[in-house]
Amino acid sequence: MSVSEYFSQQNELETDDLADRFINLENDLVSKLKLLDYGPNIDFIYSPLEYASNLHKVFLQKFLNSNIKVLFLGINPGPWGMCQTGIPFGEVEVVRSYLRVDGEVLTPAKCHPNRPVTGLNCRKSEVSGRRLWDLLIELTEDDPYKFFNNCFIHNYFPLALMNKNAKNITPADLKSLYQKKLQEICDKSLSDIVTLLHIDTIVAIGKYAEKRSNEVVKNFKLNNIKVVRIPHPSPLSFGRAEDWKKETLVLLKSYSILQLFR
């Protein structure tokens, strides 16, 4: 075995070990969250880290590495993104063509008929995920490793909650009683994740992610971590994709994050 082959093998082993530890933290988070009561209006709960665990693990093994310093933090899975692929903001065509990740996706035990899970066969596009990844594709010149060499993406709350009408219920939509219990568990998990990855900066995607990140930094005394925010790419926040892109680029540049993609 040559020296280069040896170090390549060692890097693969380190990546697999990191991915396994990351998955253990995620599994522990999901196990605790599944025990919670989210209120009488929650009729469907999707857990993509479980039914899409195969594809999710392939994603981690491919892109999670020990050099990561910046964590882009979303809130929860979207019905046509992570709910289909197990990847945060995981718009299906992006996962297929840009990330080039493949894997088996099962179905939730209880599915809303208007929110089917068909994995990479899903024909619908998630607008938020498409906007975010379109920007990253442009910035990385269609090379995802230019993003993942220094950055990673993660969701604060890994479950998708829906009411009887299939409306997506975010953690911020829940009554304070249910939010508090959720936040205690998710805050601890986020603290463990950023500690495991030795994160320097959290890029919160939206105000809720920013608030929780700041609380985690404060309450777990992670004073070495900087929290910054970009606007959420949802059409509810920005009607025009170009407006969101313009503001986000200005912010990423001011945070000295754009240079990490080169």
QUIJOZI-V537020 format. One record per residue. RES is the residue in three letters. PHI is phi in degrees with one decimal (999 if undefined). NEAR is the number of other C-alpha atoms within 10 Angstrom. Layout:
res | phi | near
RES | PHI | NEAR
RES | PHI | NEAR
This chain:
res | phi | near
MET | 999 | 5
SER | -76.0 | 7
VAL | -61.7 | 8
SER | -64.0 | 9
GLU | -65.9 | 10
TYR | -61.7 | 11
PHE | -68.6 | 11
SER | -63.6 | 12
GLN | -64.6 | 12
GLN | -63.2 | 12
ASN | -63.2 | 14
GLU | -64.3 | 15
LEU | -64.7 | 13
GLU | -64.1 | 15
THR | -63.4 | 19
ASP | -61.2 | 18
ASP | -64.7 | 14
LEU | -64.5 | 19
ALA | -61.3 | 22
ASP | -64.4 | 15
ARG | -67.5 | 14
PHE | -63.6 | 18
ILE | -63.2 | 17
ASN | -61.4 | 12
LEU | -65.0 | 16
GLU | -65.2 | 18
ASN | -63.4 | 15
ASP | -63.6 | 12
LEU | -61.3 | 18
VAL | -61.3 | 21
SER | -58.9 | 10
LYS | -73.1 | 12
LEU | -68.6 | 20
LYS | -69.6 | 12
LEU | -86.6 | 8
LEU | -81.8 | 11
ASP | -98.5 | 12
TYR | -104.0 | 20
GLY | 107.4 | 11
PRO | -71.0 | 7
ASN | -91.4 | 12
ILE | -95.0 | 17
ASP | -105.3 | 16
PHE | -137.4 | 20
ILE | -128.8 | 19
TYR | -102.8 | 22
SER | -124.0 | 22
PRO | -63.2 | 27
LEU | -67.7 | 24
GLU | -95.0 | 19
TYR | -76.8 | 22
ALA | -112.5 | 24
SER | -62.0 | 21
ASN | -63.2 | 17
LEU | -67.0 | 22
HIS | -61.1 | 25
LYS | -67.2 | 22
VAL | -60.7 | 16
PHE | -59.8 | 21
LEU | -64.4 | 20
GLN | -65.5 | 18
LYS | -81.8 | 18
PHE | -119.0 | 21
LEU | -82.5 | 23
ASN | -143.3 | 23
SER | -78.9 | 16
ASN | -89.3 | 13
ILE | -65.4 | 20
LYS | -120.8 | 20
VAL | -121.0 | 26
LEU | -112.7 | 24
PHE | -82.6 | 19
LEU | -115.5 | 23
GLY | -94.9 | 22
ILE | -101.2 | 25
ASN | -150.3 | 23
PRO | -62.9 | 29
GLY | -93.5 | 24
PRO | -64.2 | 25
TRP | -111.2 | 25
GLY | -118.2 | 28
MET | -61.3 | 28
CYS | -62.1 | 32
GLN | -92.2 | 29
THR | -117.7 | 37
GLY | 77.9 | 26
ILE | -115.6 | 27
PRO | -53.9 | 25
PHE | 56.1 | 30
GLY | -77.1 | 26
GLU | -54.7 | 30
VAL | -59.3 | 26
GLU | -65.1 | 19
VAL | -63.7 | 19
VAL | -62.4 | 19
ARG | -71.0 | 15
SER | -96.2 | 10
TYR | -97.7 | 15
LEU | -75.8 | 20
ARG | 54.2 | 12
VAL | -114.3 | 19
ASP | -132.9 | 16
GLY | 171.5 | 16
GLU | -75.3 | 14
VAL | -127.2 | 24
LEU | -86.8 | 17
THR | -124.2 | 18
PRO | -61.5 | 18
ALA | -62.0 | 10
LYS | -129.6 | 11
CYS | -115.2 | 15
HIS | -75.7 | 17
PRO | -59.5 | 9
ASN | -90.1 | 10
ARG | -132.2 | 15
PRO | -67.3 | 16
VAL | -112.5 | 24
THR | -122.7 | 15
GLY | 62.9 | 24
LEU | -73.6 | 20
ASN | -89.5 | 13
CYS | -62.1 | 16
ARG | -97.2 | 11
LYS | -91.2 | 13
SER | -109.2 | 16
GLU | -89.3 | 19
VAL | -61.1 | 18
SER | -60.0 | 22
GLY | -64.4 | 21
ARG | -64.4 | 21
ARG | -63.0 | 21
LEU | -63.2 | 21
TRP | -71.6 | 20
ASP | -58.5 | 16
LEU | -65.2 | 17
LEU | -67.1 | 18
ILE | -61.8 | 18
GLU | -64.7 | 10
LEU | -69.1 | 18
THR | -100.0 | 18
GLU | 53.4 | 12
ASP | 66.0 | 15
ASP | -118.9 | 15
PRO | -60.2 | 18
TYR | -65.8 | 14
LYS | -66.6 | 17
PHE | -85.4 | 22
PHE | -77.5 | 22
ASN | -60.7 | 18
ASN | -124.0 | 20
CYS | -130.4 | 24
PHE | -145.4 | 21
ILE | -131.4 | 18
HIS | -153.2 | 17
ASN | -108.8 | 22
TYR | -60.6 | 22
PHE | -121.0 | 24
PRO | -87.9 | 27
LEU | -102.2 | 24
ALA | -108.0 | 20
LEU | -107.2 | 24
MET | -137.9 | 20
ASN | -90.3 | 15
LYS | -65.2 | 10
ASN | -93.6 | 12
ALA | 71.8 | 17
LYS | -72.7 | 14
ASN | -72.4 | 17
ILE | -106.4 | 18
THR | -84.2 | 18
PRO | -54.5 | 22
ALA | -66.9 | 12
ASP | -81.1 | 10
LEU | -75.2 | 17
LYS | -66.2 | 11
SER | -55.6 | 11
LEU | -59.1 | 11
TYR | -76.4 | 16
GLN | -61.5 | 15
LYS | -60.1 | 13
LYS | -65.9 | 14
LEU | -61.0 | 19
GLN | -67.0 | 18
GLU | -58.1 | 11
ILE | -75.3 | 16
CYS | -69.8 | 22
ASP | -62.6 | 20
LYS | -62.2 | 14
SER | -64.8 | 20
LEU | -62.3 | 23
SER | -59.2 | 17
ASP | -65.6 | 16
ILE | -64.9 | 18
VAL | -67.5 | 21
THR | -70.6 | 13
LEU | -59.6 | 14
LEU | -89.5 | 19
HIS | 57.2 | 17
ILE | -70.7 | 22
ASP | -94.5 | 17
THR | -138.0 | 20
ILE | -104.3 | 25
VAL | -97.0 | 23
ALA | -75.2 | 26
ILE | -95.5 | 21
GLY | 103.8 | 19
LYS | -69.8 | 14
TYR | -65.2 | 18
ALA | -62.4 | 27
GLU | -64.3 | 22
LYS | -62.0 | 13
ARG | -66.2 | 18
SER | -61.9 | 25
ASN | -64.1 | 18
GLU | -65.5 | 15
VAL | -65.6 | 23
VAL | -59.4 | 20
LYS | -70.6 | 12
ASN | -73.4 | 13
PHE | -102.9 | 12
LYS | 55.0 | 11
LEU | -95.4 | 17
ASN | -68.1 | 11
ASN | -83.7 | 11
ILE | -99.8 | 21
LYS | -96.2 | 15
VAL | -112.3 | 18
VAL | -127.6 | 19
ARG | -134.2 | 22
ILE | -118.7 | 21
PRO | -67.8 | 17
HIS | -70.7 | 22
PRO | -78.4 | 23
SER | -60.7 | 19
PRO | -58.9 | 13
LEU | -69.0 | 9
SER | -91.9 | 11
PHE | -133.1 | 15
GLY | -63.6 | 11
ARG | -106.3 | 12
ALA | -60.3 | 17
GLU | -64.8 | 11
ASP | -65.7 | 11
TRP | -63.4 | 21
LYS | -59.9 | 19
LYS | -61.3 | 11
GLU | -67.8 | 12
THR | -65.3 | 20
LEU | -61.7 | 16
VAL | -60.8 | 12
LEU | -68.8 | 17
LEU | -61.4 | 16
LYS | -67.3 | 11
SER | -66.9 | 10
TYR | -86.5 | 14
SER | 61.6 | 9
ILE | -98.7 | 17
LEU | -55.9 | 17
GLN | -64.0 | 10
LEU | -72.0 | 15
PHE | -87.3 | 18
ARG | -92.8 | 10
